[in-house]
Amino acid sequence: MHDNPLTVDVPLGPFEGTPVTVHSAKGRNAKLHTTTDCSQLRTAAVTEARVLLHTATVGRLCAQCWSWGPWTRPGSGLGVFLRALGGGGLLSQLQRYDGPDEDVDWDSGEASAAAGLLRLVTADQEDDEDDEVPEEDARRDAEWLQDRVFDRWRAAAQSLHQAESTAAVFPWLKDWAKPKLTAKKHHLEELLHQAALFVDPTGLLAGAAAAGMSEPDLPVSDPAFGALGKSAEIAKGLAALWRGWQHEAARSGNGSTRPSYVVANLMHGIRSNRKGYDQTREAAELLVASWTEHMRTVVATADPTPTRLVKVTLSEIKERTPHRPEHGFLHDIDSWTLGVLLTHLTDADWRRRTLTLRVPALIADRLLTKSWPLSCEPVRDGTEPGNSHAHNPTSHLQPGVFDDAPVLERRPVTVEHLRALRAFAPDADRLFIVFSTSGGAEVLPLTVIEKRLADGWQGVIVAGASDLPAGLIKPWAERIGARPETGTSLWPQPVLDADDPRFGAELGLEYGEPRAAWLAFDDRDRERNLRLLAIARGVHDLRILDGGRDRDDHSRTMPSAVWHGLLAEETLDLEPFEAATGGRWRRGSGIPLGVLTDVQIYTTNANPRIQGKGHSPLCRHSNERGVADDDDLLTPADLLGREDLDHHWCSKCGGYAVRRLTNTQLSYYRAAHRLHEIAQDLDSERGGHEHLDLEETTEQLRELADWRPPGQDSWYTSGSRRWRRIVRDLQDKTEAARRHDTP
C-alpha cells in the first residue's frame, strides 16, 4: 500500500510537534511503532509513550508501521495529512512518471517510425496472405506502441494532476515538491510530443466535419435497396446506416470511416442469396462513399489554421467501484477528442484540470457543441484564460480544523477542508457535531455541511462519531454484549399483554441498541455503529441525515444497522387514542396523545392515493435505505382517523417507520394501553364486567391516575387533565359495578 516511506526531508509544516502515541522496545534508538501487533516489534518488554512528531521521530519510524499505520485517527488533521502523503498519495506520485521508464521499450525514433507506418496503412488493403503477413505484423506492432504511448501520456497527466492537487492543499510542501513536479512536467511534454506523432490533423478536421453534418435526404424509394424489405424497413435501415457512419467518422482520430464495417451492419441478418442482395450492398457502399466525399469537401474548404482559443475542463477522477472501473479525467474521451488535445494543447493547468487549446474554427465549433465528457467554453477577445482562484490562507488544512486542538481553539471549517477529508480519508467520519452562532450546536452529515458552506454558513467542527469518549461507548457496548450464537433468536417476540412490563419494548430506544450493534459485520463495526447511533440521536429531524445514496441506494451517512437502531420496524397501535365511537370491536377510548404528540413517523409517501404506496424507510421495497430528505414526516395525530392505511400503504411494512420512543413516551404508551383495556372491559356493549376482578381494577386505576413522566414529580398539561378525567370516569364505572354486584 505505502511503497514510499516518510523521510526526514518531508516538511511537516504546522503538524510538526503534534503528539503521537508510539510503542517501542527498550533502547534510545529503537524503532517506533504504531501498534504492539507489528511483526517487527519482537520483544515482550514493549513501552508506550507520547512523543512529538518531528524529524528525529520520523527517522525512527518503523517502515512497516508507516505503511499500514495508522499513526493517528484518519479524520484528524494530522491523519488527513499523513494519508495524503502515503499510499498512492504524494510521495508515490512524485516518484512516478518523472522520466523515461526503464521498462518502457521505445524512444522518440521508434514512435515516429510507428506513426509513419500507421499513416500509410489503409483499411481497404488487398487480401493477399503471402504479401500481407509481414505488413500486418508490423501494423499490429505499431498499433500496440501507439496504445502504449497514449496510455502512458494519460497516466502521466493524471499523476501530475494528483501530485499538484495534493501539494496545493499543504502549502508548506510547495518548495520541497517543486523540483519533482518540474521533472514530471518535462516528462509529460515529451510524452505529448510522442503521442502527437500518431495523430493526423486532417483526420481531426474530417471528424469535426462529420459531426457537424445534418442527416441527408435518404433514398428510401430507390429500388436498389429492395433487399432491405418494405419502405418502413428501408427507411429504418438507411437511417441506422447514416447514424453508424456519422458516429464512426466523428469518433475517428485519423479520418478513417471503415465503410465496409457500417455497410456490413446494414446487411446483417439478410441472406446473401436473397434477391437483390448484391445490388443493395453496392448501393449502400456508394451511399456511404457519397457521405465520405461530402465530408472531405467540407474539410478541403475549411481553414486548417488554429485561430480560436477554447478552454477545456476535464471531469473529476471517479474512483473505481465494484461495479465500474476508474473513470473521469482522460479516461472517457474518444479517439477524436484525444487527438485534439494532443495536437492543439497550448497551455495546461493540470491541478485544476483546465486545458487551453488553439484549434481551427471547424474543430472549435464541434468542441463547443458536442464536447461531452469535457466542459468547453470559448476564450473571448483572444486572451488566455487567467487564474481566477484567489489565494485563501484559511482554506489550507492545519491543526484546529478537526480535532487537533481544544474546542476553544477550533478554526472555522471550509469547503476545501472537507474536500481534503473526502479525498485523503474516505473512511473518516461522515457525521459531525458542529457549532455556529446562527444555529448553535447541531449534528450534521458532511454533505449538509458542504451545502451550508456554499451558502455562506460559518461554523466549526466540534466532534465526529469517532471522537465520542471511549469511557461512555465501551461500557455501553459491553452492556449490550456480543451477538448471540447462530441458531438462537436475536429479537424477542412482541408481547401483547399491556400489563406485561415488556409490552411495547420493540418500539423503545433500548430495543434499537442491540440491532445497531448485532447487525454489524464485526466488533470494530459494532462500536462504530453505536457511536453513530449515539450521535444521531441528537438530530431533531432524521431527514437531515440524508448524505446521498450509493449505487445500491443505501445511505452513505450511516449503515442500515444504525437506521434500525433509530427506527422501529413495528407500527404503532393507536386504538386507545381514537375517538370513543365506532363499532363493537373497534372503538377507541379518546385518550390524549400527551407525550406521544411529538413522536416522529417517517414514510416514503404520505399520500399514497396520488403517488402510489407508501413504504417504511426500512422496507425492502425502499431498499432499506434509511430516511431520505424527500421522505414525509408525520405524527400520530396525522394517522388517527385515516382509512387508507390497510389498502393503500405497503402491507409488508405498514407504510411507515416510527422513530424509537423515549423512556417517557414508552411508559405513557404502555399506560394508555392499560387504561384502554380497562375501558374495554368495563364497556357494557362488550359483555360488561362479569369476568373482572374489580378490586384489582380499582388498584390499577389508582396507579394509572398517578402516572407522570419518569423522574418528574408532577405532570400538568391539557392532556393530563383529560387523562385524569378518563380515569375518574372509569373509577366511577368500577364503583358502580361494585355496588351492582353487592347484594
C-alpha positions in Angstrom: 0.0 0.0 0.0 2.7 2.6 1.0 5.7 2.0 -1.2 7.4 5.2 -0.3 8.3 5.8 3.4 8.1 9.2 5.1 11.6 10.6 5.1 13.2 13.3 7.2 13.3 15.8 4.3 9.5 16.0 4.0 8.3 19.2 5.7 5.7 18.6 8.4 4.6 22.2 8.5 2.1 23.1 11.3 1.8 19.4 12.2 5.4 19.3 13.4 5.4 18.8 17.1 2.0 17.1 17.2 1.9 14.5 20.0 1.5 10.9 18.7 1.3 7.6 20.7 4.1 5.1 19.8 5.3 1.7 21.0 8.9 0.5 21.1 11.4 -1.9 22.6 13.7 -0.6 25.2 16.6 1.5 23.9 17.2 5.1 22.9 17.4 4.3 19.2 14.7 1.6 19.0 12.2 1.8 16.1 8.9 3.5 16.9 5.7 1.5 16.1 2.1 2.5 15.9 0.8 -0.8 17.4 2.1 -3.6 19.6 0.9 -6.1 17.0 3.6 -5.0 14.5 5.6 -8.1 13.4 8.8 -6.0 13.5 8.3 -5.5 17.3 10.0 -8.7 18.5 10.0 -8.2 22.3 7.8 -8.8 25.2 9.0 -5.7 27.0 7.1 -3.0 25.0 6.9 0.5 26.2 4.3 3.1 25.3 5.0 6.8 25.0 3.6 10.0 23.7 6.2 11.7 21.6 6.3 14.8 19.4 6.3 14.3 15.7 9.4 15.9 14.2 12.4 15.0 12.1 14.0 12.9 14.8 10.8 10.9 15.3 10.4 10.4 11.5 13.9 9.0 11.4 12.9 6.3 13.8 9.6 5.3 12.3 9.1 1.6 11.5 8.7 1.3 7.7 6.0 -1.4 8.1 4.0 0.7 10.6 4.3 3.7 8.3 2.9 1.6 5.6 -0.1 0.3 7.5 -0.4 2.7 10.5 -2.5 4.4 11.4 -0.4 6.9 13.4 -3.5 8.8 14.3 -7.2 8.8 13.5 -7.8 9.2 9.8 -10.3 12.0 10.4 -7.9 14.2 12.3 -5.9 16.9 10.6 -2.6 15.0 11.0 -4.4 11.8 9.9 -5.5 13.5 6.7 -2.0 14.9 6.1 -0.3 11.5 6.5 -3.0 9.8 4.3 -2.3 12.4 1.6 1.4 11.5 1.7 1.2 7.8 1.9 -0.4 5.0 -0.2 -0.8 6.2 -3.7 -0.5 9.7 -2.5 2.1 12.5 -2.9 5.2 10.5 -2.0 4.3 7.8 -4.6 3.1 10.2 -7.3 6.3 12.3 -7.2 8.4 9.3 -8.0 6.3 8.2 -10.9 6.3 9.4 -14.5 9.2 11.8 -13.7 11.4 10.5 -16.6 11.8 7.6 -19.1 10.9 4.3 -17.5 13.4 1.6 -17.9 10.6 -0.8 -18.5 9.3 1.2 -21.5 11.0 -0.1 -24.6 10.6 2.7 -27.1 12.2 6.1 -27.9 11.1 9.0 -30.0 12.6 7.4 -33.1 10.6 4.3 -32.7 7.4 6.2 -32.0 8.0 8.3 -35.2 8.5 5.2 -37.3 5.4 3.5 -35.9 3.3 6.6 -36.6 4.6 6.9 -40.1 3.7 3.2 -40.8 0.1 3.7 -39.5 -0.4 6.7 -41.7 0.5 4.5 -44.8 -1.8 1.7 -43.8 -5.3 1.9 -45.3 -8.4 -0.1 -44.3 -9.0 -1.4 -47.8 -5.7 -3.3 -48.4 -5.8 -6.3 -50.7 -6.4 -9.6 -49.1 -3.1 -11.3 -50.2 -1.9 -13.5 -47.3 1.7 -14.1 -48.5 2.3 -10.4 -49.0 0.3 -9.1 -46.0 1.7 -11.2 -43.1 4.8 -9.1 -42.6 2.9 -5.9 -43.1 0.1 -7.0 -40.9 2.5 -7.9 -38.1 4.2 -4.5 -38.4 0.9 -2.7 -38.3 -0.1 -4.6 -35.2 3.2 -3.7 -33.5 2.7 -0.1 -34.5 -0.8 0.0 -33.1 0.4 -1.7 -29.9 3.1 1.0 -29.5 0.5 3.7 -30.2 -1.7 2.4 -27.4 1.2 2.3 -25.0 2.2 5.9 -25.8 -1.4 7.1 -25.4 -1.9 5.2 -22.1 1.4 6.5 -20.6 0.5 10.1 -21.5 -2.9 9.7 -19.8 -1.3 8.1 -16.7 1.4 10.7 -16.5 -1.1 13.6 -16.8 -3.3 12.1 -14.1 -0.3 11.5 -11.8 0.8 15.2 -12.3 -2.8 16.3 -11.5 -2.9 14.3 -8.3 0.5 15.4 -7.2 -0.1 19.1 -7.8 -3.6 18.9 -6.2 -2.2 17.3 -3.1 0.7 19.6 -2.7 -1.6 22.6 -3.1 -3.6 21.5 0.0 -0.5 21.7 2.1 1.4 24.9 1.1 4.5 24.1 3.2 5.2 21.4 0.7 5.5 23.8 -2.2 9.2 24.4 -2.3 10.1 20.8 -1.4 7.9 19.4 -4.1 8.7 22.0 -6.9 11.7 20.3 -8.4 9.9 16.9 -8.5 6.9 18.4 -10.1 9.0 20.2 -12.7 10.6 16.9 -13.7 7.1 15.4 -14.1 6.0 18.3 -16.3 9.0 17.9 -18.6 8.4 14.1 -19.0 4.7 14.8 -19.7 5.7 17.2 -22.5 8.0 14.5 -24.0 5.1 12.0 -24.0 2.8 14.6 -25.5 5.2 15.1 -28.5 5.5 11.4 -29.0 1.7 10.8 -28.8 1.0 13.7 -31.2 3.0 11.9 -33.9 0.2 9.3 -34.2 -2.5 12.0 -34.8 -3.4 13.2 -38.3 -4.5 16.8 -38.1 -6.5 16.4 -41.4 -8.3 13.4 -39.8 -9.3 15.7 -36.9 -10.9 18.1 -39.3 -12.7 15.3 -41.0 -14.1 14.1 -37.7 -15.3 17.6 -36.9 -16.9 17.9 -40.4 -18.7 14.6 -40.0 -20.1 15.5 -36.6 -21.4 18.8 -38.0 -23.2 17.2 -40.9 -27.0 17.1 -40.9 -28.8 13.9 -41.9 -29.2 14.0 -45.7 -32.3 13.0 -47.6 -32.2 9.2 -47.7 -33.1 7.4 -50.9 -35.9 5.4 -49.4 -37.7 4.9 -52.7 -34.6 3.7 -54.6 -35.4 0.1 -55.8 -31.7 -0.8 -55.3 -32.5 -1.1 -51.6 -35.3 -3.6 -52.1 -33.4 -6.4 -50.3 -33.9 -4.5 -47.0 -37.7 -5.1 -47.1 -40.7 -2.8 -47.3 -40.5 1.0 -47.3 -40.6 1.3 -43.5 -37.8 -1.2 -43.1 -35.7 0.6 -45.8 -36.1 3.9 -44.1 -35.2 2.4 -40.7 -32.1 0.6 -42.2 -30.8 3.7 -44.1 -31.3 5.9 -41.0 -29.2 3.4 -39.0 -26.6 3.3 -41.8 -26.3 7.1 -41.6 -26.0 7.2 -37.8 -23.4 4.4 -37.8 -21.3 6.2 -40.5 -21.5 9.5 -38.7 -20.7 8.0 -35.4 -17.7 6.2 -36.8 -16.4 9.1 -38.8 -16.8 11.6 -35.9 -15.1 9.4 -33.3 -12.1 8.5 -35.5 -8.9 10.5 -34.9 -7.5 9.7 -38.4 -10.3 10.4 -40.8 -11.0 6.6 -41.4 -14.6 5.6 -41.6 -14.4 1.9 -42.4 -17.3 1.9 -44.9 -17.3 -1.9 -45.1 -18.0 -2.1 -41.4 -21.1 0.2 -41.4 -22.4 -1.5 -44.6 -21.9 -4.9 -43.0 -24.1 -3.8 -40.1 -26.8 -2.8 -42.6 -26.8 -6.2 -44.3 -26.6 -8.2 -41.1 -29.4 -10.7 -40.9 -30.1 -10.7 -44.7 -29.2 -13.9 -46.5 -26.5 -13.4 -49.2 -28.6 -15.4 -51.7 -31.6 -13.2 -51.3 -32.8 -11.5 -54.4 -31.2 -8.0 -54.8 -28.6 -8.6 -52.0 -25.6 -7.6 -54.1 -27.4 -4.7 -55.6 -28.4 -3.4 -52.2 -24.9 -3.8 -50.8 -23.3 -2.0 -53.7 -25.9 0.8 -53.4 -25.1 1.2 -49.7 -21.4 1.4 -50.4 -22.0 4.1 -53.0 -24.2 6.0 -50.5 -21.6 5.8 -47.8 -18.9 6.9 -50.3 -21.0 10.0 -51.2 -21.2 11.0 -47.5 -17.5 10.5 -47.1 -16.9 12.6 -50.2 -19.1 15.4 -48.8 -17.1 15.2 -45.6 -13.8 15.6 -47.5 -15.2 18.5 -49.4 -16.0 20.3 -46.2 -12.5 19.6 -44.9 -11.0 20.9 -48.2 -12.9 24.2 -47.9 -12.2 24.7 -44.2 -9.4 26.8 -42.9 -6.9 24.5 -41.1 -5.2 27.3 -39.3 -5.6 27.2 -35.5 -7.1 30.6 -34.8 -9.6 30.1 -32.0 -8.9 29.5 -28.3 -11.1 27.1 -26.3 -10.9 26.4 -22.6 -11.4 22.8 -21.7 -12.2 21.5 -18.2 -11.8 17.8 -17.6 -14.1 15.9 -15.3 -13.0 14.9 -11.9 -11.5 11.4 -11.4 -14.0 8.9 -10.2 -12.6 6.1 -8.1 -13.0 2.5 -9.1 -16.0 0.7 -7.6 -17.0 -2.9 -7.7 -19.4 -2.1 -10.5 -17.3 0.3 -12.6 -13.6 0.9 -13.3 -11.9 4.3 -12.6 -13.4 6.9 -14.9 -13.4 10.7 -15.5 -10.4 12.9 -16.3 -8.9 11.5 -19.5 -10.4 8.0 -19.3 -13.7 8.5 -21.1 -12.7 10.6 -24.1 -12.8 9.1 -27.7 -10.0 8.9 -30.2 -11.0 12.2 -31.9 -11.1 14.2 -28.7 -7.8 12.7 -27.5 -6.2 13.6 -30.9 -7.4 17.2 -30.5 -5.9 17.5 -27.0 -2.6 16.0 -28.2 -2.4 18.2 -31.3 -3.7 21.6 -30.2 -2.8 21.9 -26.5 -1.1 25.2 -25.8 -1.3 25.5 -22.0 -2.4 23.3 -19.2 -3.2 23.7 -15.5 -3.3 20.1 -14.6 -4.1 20.8 -11.0 -7.4 22.4 -11.8 -7.9 20.1 -14.8 -8.1 23.1 -17.2 -6.5 23.0 -20.6 -6.2 25.7 -23.3 -6.5 24.7 -26.9 -5.8 26.7 -30.1 -7.8 25.0 -32.8 -9.2 25.6 -36.3 -12.7 27.0 -36.4 -14.2 23.7 -37.6 -12.9 21.9 -34.6 -13.8 24.7 -32.2 -17.4 24.6 -33.4 -17.6 20.9 -32.6 -16.0 21.2 -29.2 -18.4 24.0 -28.2 -21.5 22.0 -29.3 -20.7 18.3 -28.7 -18.0 18.2 -26.1 -19.1 15.6 -23.6 -17.5 14.5 -21.3 -15.5 17.7 -21.5 -16.7 21.1 -20.5 -15.7 23.6 -23.2 -16.1 27.3 -23.4 -14.6 29.9 -25.8 -11.9 32.3 -24.7 -13.1 35.8 -25.6 -11.1 38.6 -27.2 -8.2 36.3 -27.9 -6.9 36.5 -24.3 -5.5 33.5 -22.5 -7.7 32.3 -19.5 -6.3 33.5 -16.3 -6.3 32.0 -12.8 -9.5 33.1 -11.1 -8.7 31.2 -7.9 -7.7 33.6 -5.2 -5.3 32.6 -2.5 -7.1 32.0 0.7 -4.8 31.0 3.6 -7.6 29.9 5.8 -8.5 27.1 3.3 -5.3 25.2 4.0 -5.6 22.3 6.3 -3.9 22.9 9.6 -4.3 21.9 13.3 -7.6 23.1 14.8 -9.9 22.4 11.9 -10.8 18.9 13.1 -9.7 17.6 16.5 -6.1 18.6 16.6 -6.7 21.4 19.1 -9.0 22.1 22.1 -12.5 23.2 21.2 -11.7 26.8 22.3 -9.0 26.9 19.5 -11.0 25.4 16.7 -10.8 27.1 13.3 -13.8 27.6 11.0 -14.2 24.8 8.5 -14.2 25.5 4.8 -15.3 23.6 1.7 -11.6 23.0 0.9 -11.1 21.3 4.3 -14.0 18.9 3.6 -12.7 18.2 0.1 -9.4 17.2 1.6 -11.1 15.0 4.1 -13.1 13.2 1.3 -10.1 12.9 -0.9 -7.5 11.6 1.6 -9.6 10.0 4.3 -12.6 8.5 2.6 -13.2 6.2 5.6 -13.3 9.0 8.1 -16.4 10.2 9.9 -19.3 11.5 7.8 -21.4 12.7 10.8 -20.3 15.6 13.0 -21.4 17.7 15.9 -20.9 21.3 14.7 -21.3 24.7 16.2 -22.3 28.0 14.7 -23.5 31.3 16.0 -26.5 31.0 13.7 -27.6 27.5 14.6 -25.9 26.6 17.9 -24.9 23.0 18.3 -26.2 20.6 15.7 -25.5 17.2 14.3 -24.9 17.3 10.5 -23.7 15.0 7.8 -20.7 16.0 5.6 -22.9 16.8 2.6 -25.2 19.1 4.5 -22.2 21.0 5.9 -20.8 21.4 2.4 -24.1 22.8 1.2 -24.3 25.3 4.1 -20.8 26.4 3.5 -21.6 27.1 -0.2 -24.4 29.4 1.1 -22.1 31.4 3.4 -22.5 29.4 6.6 -19.7 29.7 9.2 -19.1 27.1 11.9 -16.6 24.8 13.5 -16.5 21.0 13.8 -16.7 20.0 17.4 -16.5 16.2 17.1 -17.2 13.3 14.9 -18.6 10.0 15.9 -15.2 8.5 16.5 -14.4 11.4 18.9 -17.0 10.3 21.4 -15.5 9.3 24.8 -14.5 5.7 25.0 -15.4 5.8 28.7 -19.0 6.0 27.6 -19.1 3.9 24.4 -17.1 0.9 25.6 -19.2 0.2 28.8 -22.3 0.7 26.7 -21.1 -1.9 24.1 -20.2 -4.3 26.9 -23.7 -4.0 28.4 -25.2 -4.8 25.0 -22.9 -7.8 24.7 -21.8 -9.9 21.7 -24.2 -11.1 19.2 -25.8 -14.5 20.2 -24.6 -17.6 18.5 -26.2 -18.6 15.2 -29.4 -20.6 15.7 -30.8 -18.6 18.5 -33.4 -15.8 18.2 -31.9 -12.4 18.1 -35.0 -10.4 18.7 -37.7 -11.4 21.3 -41.3 -11.7 20.1 -43.5 -8.7 20.8 -45.6 -9.0 24.0 -49.4 -8.4 23.5 -50.4 -8.1 27.2 -50.4 -4.4 28.1 -50.0 -5.3 31.8 -46.7 -7.0 31.0 -43.7 -4.7 31.6 -42.2 -5.8 28.3 -45.2 -4.6 26.3 -44.2 -2.2 23.5 -40.5 -2.7 24.2 -39.8 -3.3 20.5 -40.7 0.4 19.9 -38.2 1.8 22.5 -34.7 3.1 22.4 -33.2 0.3 24.3 -34.6 -2.3 21.9 -32.8 -0.5 19.0 -29.3 -0.6 20.6 -28.7 -4.4 20.0 -30.0 -4.0 16.5 -27.4 -1.4 15.7 -24.7 -3.5 17.3 -25.6 -7.0 16.3 -26.3 -6.2 12.7 -22.7 -5.0 12.3 -20.2 -7.1 10.3 -17.6 -7.3 13.1 -16.6 -5.9 16.5 -15.0 -2.8 15.0 -18.1 -2.0 13.1 -20.2 -2.7 16.2 -18.5 0.0 18.2 -18.6 2.3 15.1 -22.4 1.7 14.7 -23.0 2.5 18.4 -21.0 5.7 18.1 -23.1 6.7 15.1 -26.3 5.8 16.9 -25.4 7.9 19.9 -24.5 11.0 17.8 -27.6 10.6 15.5 -30.0 10.5 18.5 -29.3 14.2 18.9 -30.7 15.0 15.5 -34.1 16.7 15.6 -35.3 15.7 12.1 -33.7 12.5 10.7 -34.2 13.7 7.1 -31.2 15.9 7.5 -29.0 12.8 7.8 -29.5 12.1 4.1 -25.9 12.2 2.8 -26.7 10.8 -0.6 -27.0 7.2 -1.8 -24.6 4.7 -3.1 -25.1 2.5 -6.2 -27.4 0.2 -4.3 -29.5 3.2 -2.9 -28.1 2.7 0.6 -27.4 5.7 2.8 -23.8 7.0 2.7 -24.1 8.7 6.1 -24.9 5.6 8.1 -25.1 1.9 7.6 -28.5 0.1 7.6 -27.9 -1.3 11.1 -27.8 2.2 12.6 -31.1 3.1 10.9 -32.6 0.0 12.6 -31.3 1.4 15.8 -33.0 4.7 15.2 -36.3 3.5 13.7 -38.7 0.8 14.8 -40.0 -1.6 12.2 -43.2 -2.3 14.2 -46.1 0.1 13.7 -48.0 1.9 16.4 -51.2 0.6 17.8 -53.2 3.9 18.1 -56.6 2.4 19.0 -56.5 3.8 22.6 -56.2 7.3 21.2 -59.0 7.0 18.7 -62.4 8.6 19.5 -64.7 6.7 21.8 -67.0 5.9 18.9 -67.2 3.2 16.3 -68.2 -0.4 16.1 -68.4 -3.0 18.8 -65.0 -4.5 18.1 -63.1 -1.3 17.1 -63.6 1.6 19.4 -61.1 3.9 20.9 -61.1 5.4 24.4 -60.3 9.0 23.4 -57.1 9.0 25.4 -55.0 12.1 24.7 -51.7 11.6 22.8 -49.9 13.5 25.5 -46.2 13.0 25.3 -46.7 10.9 22.1 -47.8 14.1 20.2 -44.2 14.7 19.0 -43.4 11.1 18.0 -41.9 11.2 14.6 -43.2 8.9 11.8 -41.3 8.6 8.5 -42.8 7.4 5.2 -41.7 7.4 1.6 -45.1 8.8 0.7 -47.7 10.3 2.9 -50.3 10.5 0.2 -50.4 7.0 -1.4 -53.6 7.8 -3.4 -51.6 10.2 -5.6 -48.1 8.7 -5.9 -48.6 5.0 -5.1 -48.0 3.0 -2.0 -46.0 4.5 0.9 -43.3 2.4 2.5 -41.2 2.5 5.6 -37.6 3.7 5.0 -36.6 0.2 6.4 -38.9 -1.6 4.0 -37.3 -3.9 1.4 -39.4 -2.2 -1.3 -37.4 1.0 -0.5 -34.1 -1.0 -0.4 -33.8 -0.4 3.4 -32.1 2.8 2.5 -32.9 4.7 5.7 -34.6 8.1 5.8 -34.2 10.4 2.8 -34.5 14.2 2.7 -37.6 13.9 0.5 -39.5 11.5 2.8 -42.6 12.7 4.6 -42.6 13.4 8.3 -45.9 12.6 10.2 -47.1 12.5 13.8 -49.5 10.1 15.4 -52.2 12.7 15.1 -51.8 12.5 11.3 -52.5 8.8 11.4 -55.6 8.9 13.6 -58.8 8.5 11.6 -57.1 7.6 8.3 -58.8 4.8 6.5 -56.2 4.2 3.8 -53.6 2.5 5.9 -54.6 -1.1 5.2 -55.5 -0.6 1.5 -53.1 2.0 0.1 -49.9 1.5 2.2 -47.4 -1.3 2.0 -48.8 -4.4 3.6 -45.4 -5.7 4.5 -44.1 -2.7 6.5 -47.3 -0.9 7.3 -46.3 2.1 5.2 -44.0 3.9 7.8 -41.3 3.6 10.4 -41.5 5.2 13.9 -38.6 6.9 15.5 -37.9 4.9 18.6 -39.8 6.1 21.7 -38.0 7.6 24.6 -38.5 6.0 28.0 -41.1 8.6 28.9 -43.0 8.1 25.6 -42.8 4.3 26.0 -44.1 4.5 29.6 -47.0 6.6 28.5 -47.8 4.3 25.5 -47.9 1.3 27.9 -50.1 3.2 30.4 -52.5 4.3 27.7 -52.9 0.7 26.5 -53.6 -0.5 30.1 -56.2 2.2 30.5 -57.8 1.3 27.2 -58.0 -2.4 28.1 -59.8 -1.4 31.4 -62.2 0.8 29.4 -63.0 -2.1 27.1 -63.5 -4.5 30.0 -66.0 -2.0 31.6 -67.8 -1.4 28.3 -71.3 -2.9 28.7 -71.6 -3.3 24.9 -68.7 -5.8 25.0 -70.1 -8.0 27.7 -69.8 -6.0 30.8 -67.5 -6.6 33.8 -68.5 -10.1 34.9 -65.0 -11.5 34.4 -63.2 -8.6 36.0 -61.5 -8.6 39.4 -63.0 -5.2 40.5 -60.6 -4.8 43.4 -57.6 -5.3 41.1 -59.1 -2.9 38.5 -59.6 -0.3 41.3 -55.9 -0.6 42.2 -54.8 -0.4 38.6 -56.8 2.8 38.1 -55.4 4.3 41.2 -51.9 3.6 39.8 -52.7 5.0 36.4 -54.3 8.1 37.9 -50.9 9.0 39.4 -49.0 8.4 36.1 -46.3 11.0 35.4 -43.2 11.1 33.3 -40.4 9.1 34.9 -38.3 11.2 37.1 -40.8 14.0 37.4 -42.8 14.9 40.5 -45.8 16.3 38.5 -47.4 16.3 35.1 -49.8 19.1 34.3 -50.9 19.8 30.7 -54.2 19.9 28.8 -53.6 16.2 28.1 -53.0 15.4 31.7 -56.4 16.9 32.7 -58.1 14.8 30.1 -56.2 11.7 31.2 -57.4 12.2 34.8 -61.0 12.8 33.7 -61.0 9.5 31.8 -59.5 7.7 34.8 -62.2 9.2 37.1 -64.9 8.1 34.7 -63.6 4.6 34.8 -63.3 4.7 38.6 -66.9 5.7 38.8 -67.9 2.8 36.5 -65.9 0.4 38.6 -67.5 1.7 41.8 -71.0 1.4 40.2 -70.2 -2.1 39.1 -69.1 -3.0 42.7 -72.3 -1.6 44.1 -74.3 -3.5 41.5 -72.5 -6.8 42.5 -73.0 -6.2 46.2 -76.2 -8.0 47.4 
